[in-house]
Amino acid sequence: MRSMTGCGISRVQEDGWEVGIEVKTVNHRFLDFGLRLPRNLAFLEQPVRELVSSSVHRGHVDVFITVKSLSDSGMEVSVNADIARSYLEAARKIARETGVQEDLSVSRLLALEGVTSLSEKEMDQEKVTALCREALEVALAQTVSMREEEGLHLQQDLSEHLDRAAELRKCILSRAPLVVNEYREKLENRLKTLLQDNTVEPQRLAQEVAIMADRCAIDEELARLESHIKQMRQYLQGKGEIGKKMDFLVQEMNRETNTIGSKASDVAITQWVVELKSEIEKLREQIQNVE
């Protein structure tokens, strides 16, 4: 079992290039990417998405990427020779026509507008992509490891709440048959009090008790609740994207518990139902963190 919270950082250097990767994941109903790349790194988007999807199945994932050249500044100077010649010819023409000595040096020529331009050196996309994959694999491994470690804590906490839910279900199960018997006794005593001759028609009494027993029968709900708890325990030992399945199952547990509460008018059962709903709510909250 994994949680949906984790992070990982990696940095790789090779052949004059450095790629840094930072991965952060938090809760989300589905697999959601937060990947914003500058235009010159747009070619990394597809391989990054594919690699992340192979390791993370659910959650919001933010990936931060930095790429820089280590061999030099990563910039290159371009010279426009045509503009330089135009400046030089213009200087010589002025010198001939005015008699002023032409003293346009190379350093001055380079400083003139349009002669030189500064731009980023062309990136080796194949090399950078390979380094990005290498760094991302390490960062993802760290992220998954953190998610698995937190998943162990989630597993333990969920197991404890399930144990308590199972105990409360057993309490309700043991109490359920007594409810009908107590109702029978109360009904019989009340009828004896109301009737002058203190006689109660057995057939009529049995009929009333049977109607009441049918209305407050919770055997089916308790059986389904037991089945849901067993299935939830199986999910606790599962792998992959199990959070959605567990979330659905806990909703079914809550549904059965609500039905039990609406059927049972017994004070003790009502109290256990309240406690059971509390445990189910704790399960639901924790399951929101499960991948």
C-alpha positions as CSV (number, residue, x, y, z in Angstrom):
1,M,0.0,0.0,0.0
2,R,1.2,3.5,-0.9
3,S,0.1,6.9,0.2
4,M,-0.2,9.7,-2.3
5,T,2.4,12.0,-0.6
6,G,6.0,11.9,-1.4
7,C,9.0,13.7,-2.9
8,G,12.3,13.0,-4.6
9,I,15.3,15.1,-5.8
10,S,18.0,14.1,-8.2
11,R,20.8,15.7,-10.2
12,V,22.9,14.2,-13.0
13,Q,25.9,15.6,-14.8
14,E,27.5,14.2,-18.0
15,D,29.1,15.5,-21.2
16,G,29.0,19.1,-20.2
17,W,25.3,19.0,-19.3
18,E,23.5,19.1,-15.9
19,V,19.9,18.0,-15.4
20,G,18.1,18.6,-12.0
21,I,14.8,16.9,-11.2
22,E,12.4,17.5,-8.3
23,V,9.2,15.5,-7.9
24,K,6.4,16.2,-5.4
25,T,3.2,14.3,-5.1
26,V,0.0,15.1,-3.0
27,N,-3.5,13.7,-2.8
28,H,-5.8,13.8,-5.9
29,R,-8.7,11.7,-7.1
30,F,-6.9,10.8,-10.3
31,L,-3.4,11.0,-11.8
32,D,-2.8,14.7,-12.4
33,F,0.3,16.4,-13.7
34,G,1.7,19.8,-12.9
35,L,4.4,20.1,-15.5
36,R,5.4,23.5,-16.9
37,L,8.5,23.7,-19.1
38,P,10.2,26.6,-20.9
39,R,9.9,26.5,-24.7
40,N,13.4,25.2,-25.2
41,L,12.6,22.1,-23.0
42,A,9.2,21.3,-24.5
43,F,10.7,18.1,-26.0
44,L,11.0,16.6,-22.5
45,E,7.2,16.7,-21.7
46,Q,6.2,13.4,-23.4
47,P,9.1,11.2,-22.0
48,V,8.5,12.8,-18.5
49,R,4.8,12.0,-18.5
50,E,5.4,8.4,-19.7
51,L,8.0,7.8,-17.0
52,V,5.9,9.3,-14.2
53,S,2.8,7.3,-15.3
54,S,4.8,4.1,-15.1
55,S,5.6,4.7,-11.4
56,V,2.8,6.8,-10.0
57,H,-0.9,5.7,-10.5
58,R,-2.8,8.3,-8.5
59,G,-2.2,11.7,-7.1
60,H,-1.2,15.2,-8.2
61,V,2.4,15.2,-9.4
62,D,4.6,18.3,-9.8
63,V,7.8,17.8,-11.7
64,F,10.4,20.6,-11.7
65,I,13.3,20.4,-14.3
66,T,16.4,22.5,-14.7
67,V,18.9,22.0,-17.5
68,K,22.2,23.9,-17.9
69,S,25.4,23.6,-19.8
70,L,28.6,23.1,-17.8
71,S,31.1,23.5,-20.6
72,D,30.8,27.2,-20.8
73,S,28.1,29.8,-20.2
74,G,25.8,28.0,-22.6
75,M,25.7,31.1,-24.8
76,E,27.3,31.8,-28.1
77,V,28.2,35.0,-29.9
78,S,27.2,35.3,-33.6
79,V,28.8,37.9,-35.9
80,N,27.0,39.5,-38.8
81,A,29.9,40.0,-41.3
82,D,27.8,41.9,-43.8
83,I,26.8,44.6,-41.3
84,A,30.4,44.8,-40.1
85,R,31.6,45.3,-43.7
86,S,29.0,48.0,-44.2
87,Y,30.2,49.8,-41.1
88,L,33.8,49.5,-42.3
89,E,33.0,50.8,-45.8
90,A,31.1,53.7,-44.4
91,A,34.0,54.6,-42.2
92,R,36.5,54.5,-45.1
93,K,34.2,56.6,-47.3
94,I,33.9,59.3,-44.6
95,A,37.7,59.2,-44.3
96,R,38.2,59.8,-48.0
97,E,35.7,62.5,-48.3
98,T,36.7,64.4,-45.2
99,G,40.4,63.7,-45.0
100,V,39.9,62.4,-41.5
101,Q,42.0,59.3,-40.6
102,E,39.9,56.2,-40.5
103,D,40.6,54.5,-37.1
104,L,37.7,52.0,-36.8
105,S,39.3,49.1,-34.9
106,V,37.9,45.6,-34.5
107,S,37.0,46.2,-30.9
108,R,35.0,49.3,-31.8
109,L,33.4,47.5,-34.7
110,L,32.2,44.7,-32.5
111,A,30.5,47.3,-30.2
112,L,28.4,48.7,-33.0
113,E,24.7,47.7,-33.2
114,G,23.9,44.6,-35.2
115,V,27.4,43.4,-35.6
116,T,27.2,40.8,-32.9
117,S,24.3,39.0,-31.2
118,L,24.2,36.7,-28.1
119,S,22.0,33.5,-28.1
120,E,21.8,30.2,-26.3
121,K,23.8,27.4,-27.8
122,E,21.8,24.7,-29.5
123,M,20.8,22.0,-27.0
124,D,21.7,18.4,-27.5
125,Q,18.1,17.1,-27.1
126,E,19.0,13.5,-27.3
127,K,21.7,13.8,-24.6
128,V,19.5,16.0,-22.4
129,T,16.5,13.6,-22.7
130,A,18.7,10.6,-21.7
131,L,20.0,12.6,-18.6
132,C,16.5,13.6,-17.8
133,R,15.3,10.0,-17.8
134,E,18.2,9.0,-15.6
135,A,17.6,11.8,-13.1
136,L,13.8,11.3,-13.1
137,E,14.1,7.5,-12.4
138,V,16.1,8.3,-9.3
139,A,13.7,11.0,-8.1
140,L,10.7,8.8,-8.8
141,A,12.3,5.9,-6.8
142,Q,12.8,8.2,-3.8
143,T,9.2,9.4,-4.2
144,V,7.7,5.9,-4.4
145,S,9.8,4.8,-1.4
146,M,8.4,7.7,0.7
147,R,4.9,6.8,-0.5
148,E,5.4,3.2,0.5
149,E,6.8,4.1,3.9
150,E,3.8,6.3,4.6
151,G,1.6,3.6,3.2
152,L,2.8,1.3,6.0
153,H,1.6,3.7,8.6
154,L,-1.7,4.1,6.8
155,Q,-2.1,0.4,6.7
156,Q,-1.5,0.0,10.4
157,D,-4.0,2.8,11.2
158,L,-6.7,1.5,8.9
159,S,-6.2,-2.0,10.3
160,E,-6.8,-0.7,13.8
161,H,-10.0,1.1,12.8
162,L,-11.2,-2.0,11.0
163,D,-10.6,-4.1,14.1
164,R,-12.7,-1.7,16.1
165,A,-15.4,-1.8,13.5
166,A,-15.4,-5.6,13.6
167,E,-15.7,-5.5,17.4
168,L,-18.7,-3.2,17.3
169,R,-20.4,-5.3,14.6
170,K,-20.0,-8.3,16.9
171,C,-21.6,-6.4,19.8
172,I,-24.5,-5.4,17.6
173,L,-24.8,-9.0,16.3
174,S,-24.9,-10.4,19.9
175,R,-27.5,-7.9,21.0
176,A,-29.9,-8.1,17.9
177,P,-31.7,-11.3,19.0
178,L,-32.4,-10.0,22.5
179,V,-34.1,-6.9,21.1
180,V,-37.0,-9.0,19.8
181,N,-37.3,-11.0,23.0
182,E,-37.4,-7.8,25.1
183,Y,-40.0,-6.3,22.8
184,R,-42.1,-9.4,23.2
185,E,-41.9,-9.2,27.0
186,K,-42.7,-5.4,27.0
187,L,-45.6,-5.9,24.7
188,E,-47.0,-8.8,26.7
189,N,-46.8,-6.9,30.0
190,R,-48.4,-3.8,28.5
191,L,-51.3,-5.8,27.0
192,K,-51.8,-7.5,30.4
193,T,-51.9,-4.1,32.0
194,L,-54.4,-2.8,29.5
195,L,-56.7,-5.9,29.4
196,Q,-59.0,-6.3,32.4
197,D,-58.9,-10.1,32.4
198,N,-55.1,-10.2,32.2
199,T,-55.3,-12.6,29.3
200,V,-53.3,-12.1,26.1
201,E,-54.2,-14.0,22.9
202,P,-51.0,-15.9,22.1
203,Q,-51.7,-15.9,18.3
204,R,-52.2,-12.2,18.2
205,L,-49.1,-11.6,20.4
206,A,-47.0,-13.8,18.1
207,Q,-48.2,-11.9,15.1
208,E,-47.3,-8.5,16.5
209,V,-43.9,-9.8,17.6
210,A,-43.3,-11.3,14.1
211,I,-44.1,-8.0,12.5
212,M,-41.8,-6.1,14.8
213,A,-39.0,-8.7,14.3
214,D,-39.3,-8.3,10.5
215,R,-39.1,-4.5,10.7
216,C,-36.0,-4.5,13.0
217,A,-34.2,-7.4,11.4
218,I,-30.6,-6.4,10.7
219,D,-29.1,-9.8,9.9
220,E,-28.6,-9.1,6.2
221,E,-27.0,-5.7,7.0
222,L,-24.6,-7.3,9.5
223,A,-23.7,-10.0,7.1
224,R,-22.9,-7.5,4.3
225,L,-21.0,-5.4,6.8
226,E,-18.9,-8.4,7.7
227,S,-18.2,-9.1,4.1
228,H,-17.1,-5.5,3.5
229,I,-14.7,-5.6,6.5
230,K,-13.2,-8.8,5.1
231,Q,-12.8,-7.3,1.7
232,M,-11.3,-4.2,3.1
233,R,-8.6,-6.3,4.9
234,Q,-7.8,-7.9,1.6
235,Y,-7.3,-4.4,0.0
236,L,-5.0,-3.5,2.9
237,Q,-2.6,-6.2,1.6
238,G,-3.0,-5.2,-2.0
239,K,-0.8,-3.2,-4.4
240,G,-1.4,-0.6,-7.1
241,E,-4.3,1.7,-7.4
242,I,-6.6,0.5,-4.5
243,G,-7.6,3.8,-3.0
244,K,-10.7,4.2,-5.2
245,K,-11.9,0.6,-4.4
246,M,-11.5,1.2,-0.7
247,D,-13.3,4.5,-0.9
248,F,-16.2,2.8,-2.6
249,L,-16.2,0.0,0.0
250,V,-16.2,2.4,2.9
251,Q,-19.2,4.1,1.5
252,E,-21.0,0.8,1.4
253,M,-20.0,0.2,5.0
254,N,-21.5,3.5,6.0
255,R,-24.7,2.7,4.1
256,E,-25.2,-0.6,5.9
257,T,-24.5,1.1,9.3
258,N,-27.0,3.8,8.6
259,T,-29.6,1.1,7.8
260,I,-28.9,-0.7,11.0
261,G,-29.2,2.5,13.0
262,S,-32.6,3.3,11.4
263,K,-34.0,-0.2,12.1
264,A,-32.8,-0.8,15.6
265,S,-34.5,1.2,18.3
266,D,-32.5,-0.4,21.1
267,V,-30.4,2.0,23.2
268,A,-27.3,-0.2,23.3
269,I,-27.3,-0.9,19.6
270,T,-27.9,2.8,18.8
271,Q,-24.8,3.7,20.9
272,W,-22.7,1.0,19.1
273,V,-23.9,2.3,15.7
274,V,-22.7,5.8,16.7
275,E,-19.3,4.5,17.5
276,L,-19.3,2.4,14.4
277,K,-20.0,5.4,12.2
278,S,-17.2,7.2,13.9
279,E,-14.7,4.5,13.0
280,I,-16.0,4.4,9.4
281,E,-15.5,8.1,9.1
282,K,-11.9,7.7,10.3
283,L,-11.4,5.0,7.7
284,R,-12.9,7.3,5.0
285,E,-10.6,10.2,6.0
286,Q,-7.4,8.0,5.9
287,I,-8.4,6.3,2.7
288,Q,-8.3,9.7,0.9
289,N,-4.5,9.4,1.3
290,V,-4.2,5.9,-0.3
291,E,-3.0,5.6,-3.9
